[in-house]
Amino acid sequence: MDGIRTAEPDERLVEVWRAWGDAEVQIVRGLLAANGIESAIRGESTRLTHGFTLDGLAEVKILVHEPDAPRACELIASADGMTLCSACGKPAAEQDRVCRFCRAVLAGA
C-alpha cells in the first residue's frame, strides 16, 4: 500500500486502541492507514463467536508497530477530541475517570 511504512522484521506490535464494535475498528484502522500507519487487530474471533462485548470480553485490540505508536495515539486522540493519558500516553476520553489501558486515574477525575 502506498504511504505505509515498511516494518523491520524484529519490530514489536503494541496496542494503541480497544474497540467494541466492527464499525469502530474499521474507522480507527482507516484513520491510521490514511496517515501511513499499518495496523493489525487481535481478539476478533472471540467477538465474532459470541456476538457481543461486555466489560472487555470480546473487545478488539488495535496494534501498530512500536515506532508508530506515539503518532497513532495522537491521531486517534485528536480525531475524537480526546486527550492522552499522562501515565501511558494512550488516548483517553474526557468523560473517562480511569485510563482504559493502564488504569491510571486521569486528570480532572
C-alpha atoms as a printed R data frame, in Angstrom:
    type eleno elety resid chain resno       x       y      z
1   ATOM     1    CA   MET     A     1   0.000   0.000  0.000
2   ATOM     2    CA   ASP     A     2   1.352   3.435 -0.885
3   ATOM     3    CA   GLY     A     3   2.452   5.626  2.009
4   ATOM     4    CA   ILE     A     4   2.589   2.784  4.561
5   ATOM     5    CA   ARG     A     5   5.963   2.472  6.267
6   ATOM     6    CA   THR     A     6   7.634  -0.938  5.894
7   ATOM     7    CA   ALA     A     7   8.216  -2.510  9.287
8   ATOM     8    CA   GLU     A     8  11.508  -4.009 10.337
9   ATOM     9    CA   PRO     A     9  11.310  -7.799 10.898
10  ATOM    10    CA   ASP     A    10  12.081  -7.516 14.626
11  ATOM    11    CA   GLU     A    11   9.651  -4.676 15.424
12  ATOM    12    CA   ARG     A    12   7.176  -5.301 18.207
13  ATOM    13    CA   LEU     A    13   3.450  -4.654 17.841
14  ATOM    14    CA   VAL     A    14   1.914  -2.548 20.618
15  ATOM    15    CA   GLU     A    15  -1.698  -1.814 21.488
16  ATOM    16    CA   VAL     A    16  -2.975   1.693 20.734
17  ATOM    17    CA   TRP     A    17  -6.749   1.286 20.967
18  ATOM    18    CA   ARG     A    18  -9.510  -1.038 22.209
19  ATOM    19    CA   ALA     A    19 -12.682  -1.191 20.165
20  ATOM    20    CA   TRP     A    20 -16.093  -2.662 20.946
21  ATOM    21    CA   GLY     A    21 -17.570  -2.994 17.503
22  ATOM    22    CA   ASP     A    22 -16.672  -3.604 13.886
23  ATOM    23    CA   ALA     A    23 -17.533  -0.049 12.823
24  ATOM    24    CA   GLU     A    24 -15.166   1.425 15.407
25  ATOM    25    CA   VAL     A    25 -12.414  -0.999 14.345
26  ATOM    26    CA   GLN     A    26 -12.778  -0.012 10.685
27  ATOM    27    CA   ILE     A    27 -12.863   3.730 11.453
28  ATOM    28    CA   VAL     A    28  -9.717   3.640 13.591
29  ATOM    29    CA   ARG     A    29  -7.816   1.376 11.185
30  ATOM    30    CA   GLY     A    30  -8.867   3.597  8.275
31  ATOM    31    CA   LEU     A    31  -7.622   6.694 10.100
32  ATOM    32    CA   LEU     A    32  -4.277   5.026 10.766
33  ATOM    33    CA   ALA     A    33  -3.904   3.739  7.192
34  ATOM    34    CA   ALA     A    34  -4.786   7.162  5.751
35  ATOM    35    CA   ASN     A    35  -1.876   8.527  7.762
36  ATOM    36    CA   GLY     A    36   0.597   5.857  6.673
37  ATOM    37    CA   ILE     A    37   0.390   3.662  9.768
38  ATOM    38    CA   GLU     A    38  -0.044  -0.078  9.288
39  ATOM    39    CA   SER     A    39  -2.230  -1.780 11.911
40  ATOM    40    CA   ALA     A    40  -3.320  -5.243 12.946
41  ATOM    41    CA   ILE     A    41  -6.111  -6.494 15.189
42  ATOM    42    CA   ARG     A    42  -6.225  -9.059 17.974
43  ATOM    43    CA   GLY     A    43  -9.280 -10.589 19.631
44  ATOM    44    CA   GLU     A    44 -11.672 -10.508 16.711
45  ATOM    45    CA   SER     A    45 -12.521 -14.233 16.788
46  ATOM    46    CA   THR     A    46 -13.935 -14.072 20.319
47  ATOM    47    CA   ARG     A    47 -16.189 -11.148 19.411
48  ATOM    48    CA   LEU     A    48 -17.423 -12.862 16.263
49  ATOM    49    CA   THR     A    49 -18.010 -16.177 18.022
50  ATOM    50    CA   HIS     A    50 -20.029 -14.703 20.899
51  ATOM    51    CA   GLY     A    51 -21.560 -11.741 19.058
52  ATOM    52    CA   PHE     A    52 -21.350  -9.283 21.955
53  ATOM    53    CA   THR     A    53 -18.882  -7.394 24.121
54  ATOM    54    CA   LEU     A    54 -19.178  -6.978 27.863
55  ATOM    55    CA   ASP     A    55 -16.703  -5.293 30.199
56  ATOM    56    CA   GLY     A    56 -13.738  -6.032 27.952
57  ATOM    57    CA   LEU     A    57 -14.845  -9.522 26.947
58  ATOM    58    CA   ALA     A    58 -14.526  -9.868 23.174
59  ATOM    59    CA   GLU     A    59 -13.043  -6.415 22.662
60  ATOM    60    CA   VAL     A    60 -10.757  -5.919 19.682
61  ATOM    61    CA   LYS     A    61  -7.258  -4.581 20.269
62  ATOM    62    CA   ILE     A    62  -5.742  -2.455 17.521
63  ATOM    63    CA   LEU     A    63  -1.978  -2.858 17.273
64  ATOM    64    CA   VAL     A    64   0.713  -0.909 15.436
65  ATOM    65    CA   HIS     A    65   4.473  -1.253 15.107
66  ATOM    66    CA   GLU     A    66   6.156   0.165 18.194
67  ATOM    67    CA   PRO     A    67   7.846   3.140 16.440
68  ATOM    68    CA   ASP     A    68   4.432   4.230 15.097
69  ATOM    69    CA   ALA     A    69   2.621   4.031 18.455
70  ATOM    70    CA   PRO     A    70   3.078   7.617 19.724
71  ATOM    71    CA   ARG     A    71   1.871   9.101 16.422
72  ATOM    72    CA   ALA     A    72  -1.018   6.614 16.215
73  ATOM    73    CA   CYS     A    73  -2.182   7.548 19.720
74  ATOM    74    CA   GLU     A    74  -2.026  11.260 18.876
75  ATOM    75    CA   LEU     A    75  -4.049  10.710 15.670
76  ATOM    76    CA   ILE     A    76  -6.736   8.698 17.471
77  ATOM    77    CA   ALA     A    77  -6.970  11.227 20.295
78  ATOM    78    CA   SER     A    78  -7.137  14.257 18.008
79  ATOM    79    CA   ALA     A    79  -9.748  12.677 15.718
80  ATOM    80    CA   ASP     A    80 -12.201  12.294 18.580
81  ATOM    81    CA   GLY     A    81 -11.360  15.310 20.744
82  ATOM    82    CA   MET     A    82  -9.611  13.164 23.341
83  ATOM    83    CA   THR     A    83  -6.521  13.755 25.411
84  ATOM    84    CA   LEU     A    84  -3.556  11.489 26.065
85  ATOM    85    CA   CYS     A    85  -3.110   9.714 29.401
86  ATOM    86    CA   SER     A    86  -0.163  11.282 31.212
87  ATOM    87    CA   ALA     A    87   0.893   7.878 32.562
88  ATOM    88    CA   CYS     A    88   0.955   5.742 29.394
89  ATOM    89    CA   GLY     A    89   0.441   8.180 26.506
90  ATOM    90    CA   LYS     A    90  -2.599   6.377 25.097
91  ATOM    91    CA   PRO     A    91  -5.872   8.121 24.094
92  ATOM    92    CA   ALA     A    92  -8.356   8.874 26.870
93  ATOM    93    CA   ALA     A    93 -11.888  10.218 26.527
94  ATOM    94    CA   GLU     A    94 -12.738  13.324 28.529
95  ATOM    95    CA   GLN     A    95 -15.524  11.510 30.408
96  ATOM    96    CA   ASP     A    96 -13.232   8.624 31.475
97  ATOM    97    CA   ARG     A    97 -12.117   8.703 35.082
98  ATOM    98    CA   VAL     A    98  -9.554   5.914 34.640
99  ATOM    99    CA   CYS     A    99  -7.352   5.131 31.636
100 ATOM   100    CA   ARG     A   100  -8.697   2.058 29.813
101 ATOM   101    CA   PHE     A   101  -5.118   0.904 29.115
102 ATOM   102    CA   CYS     A   102  -3.017   1.438 32.236
103 ATOM   103    CA   ARG     A   103  -5.850   2.064 34.776
104 ATOM   104    CA   ALA     A   104  -4.236   5.312 35.989
105 ATOM   105    CA   VAL     A   105  -6.585   7.936 37.400
106 ATOM   106    CA   LEU     A   106  -6.966  10.648 34.784
107 ATOM   107    CA   ALA     A   107  -6.503  14.353 35.453
108 ATOM   108    CA   GLY     A   108  -9.784  16.053 36.321
109 ATOM   109    CA   ALA     A   109 -11.418  12.797 37.505
